[in-house]
Amino acid sequence: MTRLYAGLLSCALLVGTAAVRAQEVAPILHHTFDASDEGWAAHGVNARATVDHQHPLEGAGALRLDYDLQRNRFGLVTVQTPAGSLAGARSIRFSAFANSHTTLAVLVQTPGGTWMAPFTVNKGAWQRVEISTYDFVPITPAPSASPDARLSMEQATALSVGDAAVLIGLLGNDDVARLLGIGTGPRVLRIDSFSVTREALPGGYTARDGAVFADTFARPHLGWIALGGATLRRIVSRTPEERGLEARYEQAPQRLVAFMRPIPRGRLRGMSRLDMGISSATAGLIVVQLEEAGGGKFNSIVEMPQQGGHRALSLELATLTPADDSTVRDRPIDVERVTHLVVIDATGMLGRPTPAANTLTVTGLRFRPAE
């Protein structure tokens, strides 16, 4: 009889554990777009959201957004989320398709401001996207918000997906848009199988042994803002020091190619050095830049070998010099204010006069404290 009771108790515990686990993994929100737009609506001039039954990645349909990429013209798809409905959310997962090399972004609207997590998409290919709620950085914080504030999904009132070129204001300056090769005109975005879940994801920014990796490259997508029309892929390796991104593009006169990684403000507190590897198939001039909240920009220019090659860098942050367009020029960098790491191929502006195809890889990206 004792054995019978023990067996029944064991079964009850297993059933109870399975029920709790099922509750944890069940999505808070899951939209397949097989039969309808699930409440998503287009916002922007000439923006239109429909269900595409001809080109889904899975199931019977995908959400399609047709929009015009134009100066000060937003193209977004948005779904309303009543306050409290996403409480406990830890990740957002979906697949995205675009008809051009571009950077898109997920936006979360809260009473305290708008939060953004960017990701890159290569032309004509579906991209799996897995974003942690810890990845979001504020783009329009409330005046009373703390500089180190973090997103609370419990307060989310709307979720959106849109083109980052407009979201971060790059089309507000014609000269900047020209330098970065941002073309305007009709665009198409598709989204499939959109879920918000309680499941945690591998850290996108990881502190280990006192150091901070700007990107662990552990997600299926690249959480960067990529500008200049490059084709991007992740470099997957066993160690964080060997992981990174690879970019294929053309160096051209009067053209910049740039890759920008958002960094939550305060994440680099106590860091004094940046270790990274850069490889380039051609000779070139690479700018490594850190940007502060408020417009402070500090950089180092790295000259790549004549026949291309690899450079292992260890940059002391205090020795970075103010960029020409920095709003701060009278002090060293303040690492507690850093919000972006930027890698720029400036060869078209500072060096090579004729077009040349290039493959650039960036690996490591480890910030560490003084020894």
C-alpha positions as CSV (number, residue, x, y, z in Angstrom):
1,M,0.0,0.0,0.0
2,T,2.9,2.4,0.8
3,R,4.3,1.7,-2.6
4,L,0.9,2.5,-4.2
5,Y,0.7,5.8,-2.4
6,A,4.2,6.7,-3.4
7,G,3.5,5.9,-7.0
8,L,0.4,7.9,-7.1
9,L,2.2,10.9,-5.4
10,S,5.0,10.6,-7.9
11,C,2.5,10.7,-10.8
12,A,0.7,13.7,-9.3
13,L,3.9,15.6,-9.0
14,L,4.8,14.8,-12.6
15,V,1.4,15.9,-13.9
16,G,1.6,19.1,-11.8
17,T,5.1,19.9,-13.0
18,A,4.0,19.3,-16.6
19,A,1.0,21.6,-16.2
20,V,3.2,24.4,-14.7
21,R,5.7,24.0,-17.5
22,A,3.0,24.1,-20.2
23,Q,1.7,27.3,-18.7
24,E,5.2,28.8,-18.8
25,V,5.8,27.9,-22.4
26,A,2.4,28.8,-23.7
27,P,2.7,32.0,-25.7
28,I,1.1,35.1,-24.1
29,L,0.3,36.2,-27.7
30,H,0.5,34.2,-30.9
31,H,-0.5,35.4,-34.3
32,T,-0.3,33.0,-37.3
33,F,-1.9,35.4,-39.9
34,D,-3.4,32.3,-41.5
35,A,-6.9,33.6,-41.6
36,S,-6.8,37.3,-40.7
37,D,-4.5,40.2,-39.9
38,E,-5.0,39.4,-36.1
39,G,-5.7,43.1,-35.4
40,W,-2.5,44.5,-36.9
41,A,-3.0,47.8,-38.7
42,A,-0.8,49.9,-41.0
43,H,0.3,53.4,-40.1
44,G,2.0,55.9,-42.5
45,V,1.5,57.6,-45.8
46,N,0.6,55.0,-48.5
47,A,1.0,52.2,-45.9
48,R,-1.2,49.2,-46.3
49,A,-1.4,45.9,-44.3
50,T,-2.9,42.8,-45.8
51,V,-2.8,39.0,-45.4
52,D,-0.6,37.4,-48.0
53,H,-1.8,33.9,-48.8
54,Q,0.7,33.4,-51.7
55,H,4.0,33.8,-49.9
56,P,3.9,32.6,-46.2
57,L,6.8,31.0,-44.6
58,E,4.6,28.6,-42.7
59,G,0.9,27.9,-42.5
60,A,-1.6,29.6,-44.8
61,G,-0.8,33.2,-44.6
62,A,1.7,36.0,-43.6
63,L,1.1,39.6,-42.7
64,R,2.2,41.9,-45.5
65,L,3.0,45.6,-45.2
66,D,3.4,47.7,-48.3
67,Y,4.9,51.2,-47.6
68,D,6.8,54.0,-49.1
69,L,10.2,54.6,-47.6
70,Q,10.3,58.4,-47.8
71,R,11.7,61.3,-45.7
72,N,9.5,61.7,-42.6
73,R,7.0,59.1,-43.8
74,F,6.6,56.3,-41.4
75,G,5.6,52.8,-42.5
76,L,4.6,50.6,-39.6
77,V,2.4,47.7,-38.7
78,T,1.0,47.9,-35.1
79,V,-1.1,45.8,-32.8
80,Q,-2.7,47.2,-29.7
81,T,-1.9,45.4,-26.4
82,P,-4.0,46.5,-23.4
83,A,-1.8,47.5,-20.4
84,G,-1.0,44.4,-18.3
85,S,-1.8,41.9,-21.1
86,L,1.9,41.2,-21.7
87,A,2.9,41.0,-18.1
88,G,5.7,38.4,-17.6
89,A,6.8,38.5,-21.2
90,R,10.5,37.8,-21.8
91,S,10.9,37.3,-25.5
92,I,9.4,38.2,-28.9
93,R,9.8,35.7,-31.8
94,F,8.7,35.8,-35.4
95,S,10.1,35.6,-39.0
96,A,10.5,38.6,-41.3
97,F,11.0,39.1,-45.1
98,A,11.9,42.3,-47.0
99,N,12.4,43.0,-50.6
100,S,15.7,44.9,-49.9
101,H,18.7,44.8,-47.7
102,T,17.4,46.8,-44.7
103,T,17.3,47.2,-41.0
104,L,13.9,46.8,-39.3
105,A,12.9,47.3,-35.7
106,V,10.4,46.1,-33.2
107,L,8.9,48.9,-31.2
108,V,7.2,48.7,-27.8
109,Q,5.0,51.6,-26.8
110,T,4.6,52.3,-23.0
111,P,3.4,55.3,-21.0
112,G,7.1,56.0,-20.2
113,G,8.1,56.2,-23.9
114,T,8.9,54.1,-27.0
115,W,11.5,51.3,-26.9
116,M,13.3,49.8,-29.9
117,A,15.2,46.6,-30.8
118,P,16.7,46.6,-34.4
119,F,17.5,43.7,-36.6
120,T,18.9,43.2,-40.1
121,V,17.2,41.5,-43.0
122,N,18.9,40.4,-46.3
123,K,17.0,41.0,-49.5
124,G,14.7,38.3,-50.5
125,A,15.3,35.9,-47.6
126,W,13.2,35.1,-44.6
127,Q,15.0,35.9,-41.3
128,R,14.2,34.3,-38.0
129,V,14.1,36.9,-35.2
130,E,14.3,36.2,-31.5
131,I,14.4,39.3,-29.3
132,S,14.7,39.4,-25.5
133,T,12.9,42.1,-23.6
134,Y,16.3,43.1,-22.2
135,D,17.5,44.0,-25.7
136,F,15.2,47.1,-26.0
137,V,16.6,50.6,-25.7
138,P,14.6,53.8,-25.3
139,I,14.2,56.1,-28.3
140,T,11.7,58.5,-26.9
141,P,11.9,58.2,-23.1
142,A,9.7,60.3,-20.8
143,P,11.5,63.3,-19.3
144,S,11.3,61.8,-15.8
145,A,12.7,58.4,-16.9
146,S,15.9,57.2,-15.2
147,P,18.9,57.0,-17.6
148,D,19.3,53.3,-16.6
149,A,15.6,52.5,-17.0
150,R,14.6,49.1,-18.5
151,L,11.6,48.1,-20.5
152,S,8.6,46.8,-18.5
153,M,6.4,44.7,-20.8
154,E,3.6,44.9,-18.2
155,Q,3.2,48.5,-19.3
156,A,3.2,47.8,-23.1
157,T,0.2,49.3,-24.9
158,A,1.3,48.5,-28.5
159,L,3.8,46.5,-30.5
160,S,5.0,47.7,-33.9
161,V,7.4,46.6,-36.7
162,G,8.8,49.1,-39.1
163,D,11.8,50.4,-41.1
164,A,14.6,51.7,-38.9
165,A,15.9,54.2,-41.5
166,V,12.9,56.4,-40.7
167,L,12.6,55.4,-37.1
168,I,16.0,56.7,-36.2
169,G,15.8,59.8,-38.4
170,L,18.3,58.9,-41.1
171,L,16.0,60.2,-43.8
172,G,15.8,63.5,-42.1
173,N,19.1,64.5,-43.6
174,D,19.5,64.1,-47.4
175,D,23.3,64.2,-47.2
176,V,23.4,61.4,-44.6
177,A,21.0,59.3,-46.6
178,R,23.2,59.8,-49.7
179,L,26.4,58.9,-47.9
180,L,24.8,55.7,-46.5
181,G,23.2,54.7,-49.8
182,I,19.6,54.7,-48.3
183,G,17.3,54.6,-51.3
184,T,13.7,55.7,-51.1
185,G,10.6,54.3,-52.8
186,P,8.1,51.4,-52.4
187,R,9.0,48.6,-49.9
188,V,7.5,45.3,-48.9
189,L,7.7,43.7,-45.5
190,R,6.2,40.3,-44.5
191,I,5.9,38.9,-41.0
192,D,4.9,35.4,-40.0
193,S,4.2,33.5,-36.8
194,F,4.5,36.4,-34.3
195,S,4.7,35.3,-30.7
196,V,5.3,36.9,-27.3
197,T,6.4,34.4,-24.6
198,R,7.6,34.0,-21.1
199,E,10.6,32.0,-22.2
200,A,14.1,33.5,-21.6
201,L,16.6,33.8,-24.4
202,P,20.4,33.6,-24.3
203,G,21.8,36.9,-23.3
204,G,22.6,39.3,-26.2
205,Y,25.0,41.3,-23.9
206,T,26.9,39.1,-21.5
207,A,29.2,39.9,-18.6
208,R,31.8,37.3,-17.9
209,D,35.0,37.4,-15.8
210,G,34.4,41.1,-15.3
211,A,34.1,41.8,-19.1
212,V,31.1,42.8,-21.2
213,F,30.5,41.4,-24.7
214,A,28.7,44.0,-26.8
215,D,27.1,41.1,-28.7
216,T,27.2,37.4,-28.0
217,F,25.8,36.6,-31.5
218,A,23.7,33.9,-29.8
219,R,20.5,34.8,-31.6
220,P,19.5,33.7,-35.2
221,H,19.3,37.4,-36.3
222,L,21.8,40.3,-36.1
223,G,20.6,42.9,-33.6
224,W,22.4,45.7,-35.4
225,I,21.5,48.7,-37.5
226,A,23.2,48.1,-40.9
227,L,23.6,50.9,-43.4
228,G,25.1,50.9,-46.8
229,G,23.4,48.0,-48.5
230,A,25.6,45.2,-47.2
231,T,24.7,41.5,-47.2
232,L,25.2,40.3,-43.6
233,R,25.6,37.0,-41.9
234,R,26.5,35.8,-38.4
235,I,29.9,34.2,-37.7
236,V,29.1,31.2,-35.4
237,S,31.8,29.8,-33.3
238,R,32.3,27.9,-30.0
239,T,33.8,30.9,-28.2
240,P,32.5,34.5,-27.8
241,E,35.9,35.9,-28.9
242,E,35.5,34.2,-32.3
243,R,31.8,35.0,-33.0
244,G,30.9,38.1,-35.0
245,L,29.4,39.4,-38.2
246,E,30.4,39.3,-41.8
247,A,29.5,42.0,-44.3
248,R,29.8,41.9,-48.1
249,Y,29.4,45.2,-49.9
250,E,31.1,47.6,-52.3
251,Q,33.5,50.3,-51.3
252,A,32.6,53.3,-53.4
253,P,33.6,57.0,-53.6
254,Q,31.6,59.3,-51.4
255,R,29.9,56.3,-49.7
256,L,30.0,55.0,-46.1
257,V,29.0,51.5,-44.9
258,A,28.2,51.4,-41.2
259,F,27.1,48.9,-38.6
260,M,25.6,50.1,-35.3
261,R,25.0,48.0,-32.2
262,P,22.7,49.6,-29.5
263,I,24.1,49.2,-26.0
264,P,21.8,49.8,-23.0
265,R,23.0,52.9,-21.2
266,G,25.1,52.1,-18.1
267,R,26.0,48.6,-19.4
268,L,29.7,49.6,-19.9
269,R,30.1,51.1,-16.4
270,G,33.6,50.3,-15.2
271,M,34.9,49.3,-18.6
272,S,38.1,50.9,-19.9
273,R,39.2,48.9,-23.0
274,L,37.6,47.4,-26.1
275,D,39.1,44.2,-27.6
276,M,38.0,43.1,-31.1
277,G,39.2,41.6,-34.3
278,I,38.7,43.1,-37.8
279,S,39.4,41.4,-41.1
280,S,39.1,43.0,-44.5
281,A,39.5,41.5,-48.0
282,T,40.8,44.8,-49.3
283,A,42.8,47.7,-48.0
284,G,40.7,50.3,-46.2
285,L,40.1,52.7,-43.4
286,I,37.8,51.5,-40.6
287,V,36.4,53.8,-38.0
288,V,35.5,52.2,-34.6
289,Q,33.2,54.7,-32.7
290,L,31.4,54.8,-29.4
291,E,28.4,57.2,-29.2
292,E,27.0,58.7,-26.0
293,A,23.5,59.8,-25.2
294,G,23.4,63.5,-26.1
295,G,25.6,63.3,-29.2
296,G,29.1,62.7,-27.9
297,K,31.0,60.6,-30.4
298,F,34.5,59.2,-29.8
299,N,36.5,57.1,-32.3
300,S,39.7,55.5,-33.5
301,I,40.6,55.1,-37.2
302,V,42.1,51.7,-38.1
303,E,44.1,51.3,-41.3
304,M,43.8,47.8,-42.9
305,P,46.7,46.3,-44.8
306,Q,47.3,47.0,-48.5
307,Q,46.4,43.4,-49.5
308,G,43.7,43.1,-46.8
309,G,44.2,41.1,-43.7
310,H,43.4,40.8,-40.0
311,R,43.9,43.3,-37.1
312,A,43.6,42.3,-33.5
313,L,42.7,45.5,-31.6
314,S,42.8,46.5,-28.0
315,L,41.6,50.1,-27.8
316,E,41.9,52.1,-24.6
317,L,38.6,54.0,-24.3
318,A,40.1,57.1,-22.7
319,T,42.3,57.6,-25.8
320,L,39.5,57.7,-28.3
321,T,39.3,61.1,-29.9
322,P,36.1,63.2,-30.6
323,A,34.6,62.7,-34.0
324,D,34.2,65.7,-36.3
325,D,30.4,65.8,-35.6
326,S,30.7,65.1,-31.9
327,T,28.7,67.5,-29.6
328,V,31.4,66.9,-26.9
329,R,35.0,67.9,-27.5
330,D,36.3,69.1,-24.1
331,R,36.5,65.8,-22.2
332,P,37.3,62.1,-22.7
333,I,34.5,59.6,-23.3
334,D,32.0,58.9,-20.4
335,V,31.5,55.2,-20.7
336,E,28.4,55.3,-18.5
337,R,26.7,57.4,-21.2
338,V,27.6,55.1,-24.1
339,T,24.5,53.9,-26.1
340,H,26.0,52.7,-29.4
341,L,29.0,50.9,-30.8
342,V,29.6,51.8,-34.5
343,V,31.9,50.2,-37.1
344,I,32.3,52.3,-40.2
345,D,34.1,51.5,-43.5
346,A,35.1,55.1,-44.4
347,T,37.3,54.1,-47.3
348,G,35.1,55.8,-49.8
349,M,35.3,59.1,-48.0
350,L,38.9,58.9,-46.7
351,G,40.8,56.6,-49.0
352,R,40.0,54.4,-52.0
353,P,38.9,56.5,-55.0
354,T,37.5,53.6,-57.2
355,P,34.8,51.0,-56.4
356,A,36.0,47.7,-55.0
357,A,34.1,44.7,-53.6
358,N,34.9,44.0,-49.9
359,T,34.2,41.4,-47.2
360,L,34.6,42.8,-43.7
361,T,34.4,40.7,-40.5
362,V,34.1,42.0,-37.0
363,T,34.6,39.5,-34.1
364,G,35.0,39.5,-30.3
365,L,33.7,42.9,-29.3
366,R,34.7,42.5,-25.6
367,F,34.8,45.5,-23.2
368,R,36.9,44.9,-20.1
369,P,37.9,46.9,-17.1
370,A,41.4,48.2,-16.3
371,E,43.8,45.5,-15.2
